[in-house]
Amino acid sequence: MRLKLIAVTLVAVATASAALADPVGKFKVQGTNPDDSGDYTGTVSVTRTGETYKVVWTVGETETIGIGLGGHTVGSSYRLGPASPQDNVISIAYNSGEGAGIALYTEDADGVWHGVWALEGEEKSATETWTSTVPKTITKKEPERQEPEAMLLKVETPDVKATRSLSAPLPVQSSPNQ
């Protein structure tokens, strides 16, 4: 039931910008608590585990583990499905020790992930931002270079007809008059 709620929430909130995509990596976390107890900082690590994501937050001495599903934009809409490098939305279910929680993050064009989260039984939500500890770069795949076909040199004289590839040197022949 919770996973259905996560998928519905993911569909309702996903954005149309592709950004840099792929939530996999290590991030600095900065967030607010829903109970007005102040801000917090820490780290989060996201790994792809088959068709899902494993998300591990570390804030102070506390480690929280969650499972995530992804989504990505296609034109002006988006697709939900197995975790993939194209994902620019991630929805996460977790258990913090204080109860079950749900979180949803979208990636901005600058590669920063912004999210909102809530705990079971709470009436308020809170916000969180992930900033990569290793800047992502967009790599453009160059088209494969194709070697040109060998050029043919065709020489015709009254006595000799020959075709030779220029990919190999032409033999040097001595003149019969030398």
N, C-alpha and C positions, 0 to 999 in steps of 0.2 A: 504494500500500500504506500509506504513512504517513497519507494522508487518511482511509483506512478506520479506522486505529488512533485517529486524532483523534476521529472520529465515535463510535466505540465508547466511548472515554474520556468524551466529552461526555455520552453517554446514561447512563453509570454514575455520574456525579458530580453532575449538575445538581440544583439545589434547587427546592423548591416555592414559594418566596416570590417575588412579582412585583417588589418593590422599586420603584425609579424607572425601571429599564430603560434600554436604549439605551447601548451602550458608546462611542458616538461622542463625541469631545471631547479635551481636553488635560488631562493628569493629572500630578501629582507622583508619583514612584516611590520606594518604599523597599523594599529587599530584602536577602536573605542569599545568600551564595555557598555552593554545595554542598561546596566543598573546605576549609571552615572558614577562609577567608582574610579574613573580615570582612563587614561590611555595606556597602551601596552606596546612593546616591541619584541621582536624575536625573529625566527627564521622559519621557512617552510620549504620542504623538498617535495617535488612532484615527479613521480616516475610512471611510465606506462607499463601496465602489467596485463598484457594481452589486450582485451577489449575494454578494460577499465583503467582508472588511475589510482595509484596509492599516494595519499597525501599525508605528510607527517609535519605537524607544527611543533616547534619547540619555543616555549615562552617561559623564561626563567628556568626552573627545574622541571617544568611540566611538559610532557610529550603527549600529543593527541594525534590519533591515527584515524583517517577517513578513507572512504572509497568514492571515486568520482566517475561521472559520465561526461562525455563531450558533445560538442556541437560546433558547426562552422557555417559561415555565410556562403550562399551560392546566389549570386546576383542580388536581388532585393529580398530574398528569403533565406532560410537556413535549413540545414539538415542535422538531425540527431542520429547518433549511431555509435558504433564502436569507437573507442579512443583512437585518434589519428593526429598526425603532425599538422593537419589543416585546422584543428580546433582553435577557436578564439573565444569559446564559452566553456566553462566547466562548472558542473553542479556537484556538490559533495554532501554526503551523509556521514556523520561521525558521532562518537560517544565521548563526551568530555569528562566523564566521571560525575558531572553534575546533571547528566541526562543526555538524551539524544539531541542532535543538532542538525541543521541544514544550512548550507551556504551556497551562494551563486556568485560567480566571478565572470566578468567580461574584460577583454583586452582592448586597451585604447591604441590608437595609431602609433603612439610612442613606445609601445611594448610594456606599459605598466598595466597591471591587472587590478581592477577595482571590484570590490565585492560587498555583499551584505550577508549577515548571518543571524540566526536566532536559535535559542535553546528551547527544548520542549518545556512547556509550562510557563514560559516568559510571555509577557505582553508587549515587549519592545524588541526591536531588532538593533543591530549594531553594524558598523562599517569596518572594512579592512582593505588595505592596499598592499600589493606585492610588487616589489621592484627587484629585477634580476640582479644577482651578484656578479654575473658575467654578461656584459652587454651582448645582445644578439645582433648578428649582422645578416643582411639579406644578401644571399649569394645567387647570382644569376648564372644559370647553367649555360655555358657556351655550347653552341652546336658542334657536333663532332666534325673534325676537319677531315675532308675527303681528299685523298691524294689525287692529283690530276692524272688522267690516263697518259701513258707515254706518247710523246709526239712521234709521228712517223716522218721519216725523210725518204722521199722517193727520188731516186736518181735514174735517169734514163739516158743512155748514150747509144749510138748505133750498135756498139758491140756488147754493152753490159746493161742489164736491167737488174736493179737491186732495191729492196726496201729494208730499212734499218730503223730500229727503235733508238730514239735519242736518250733513253734512260741508261744506255751503255755507250761508252765511247766508241767512236768509229775507228777501225783499225787504220794505222798509217801504212800506206803502201809505197814502195819505192817505184819510181818511174823506170820503165825499161831502158830509157836513154841515159841513165846515170852510170 
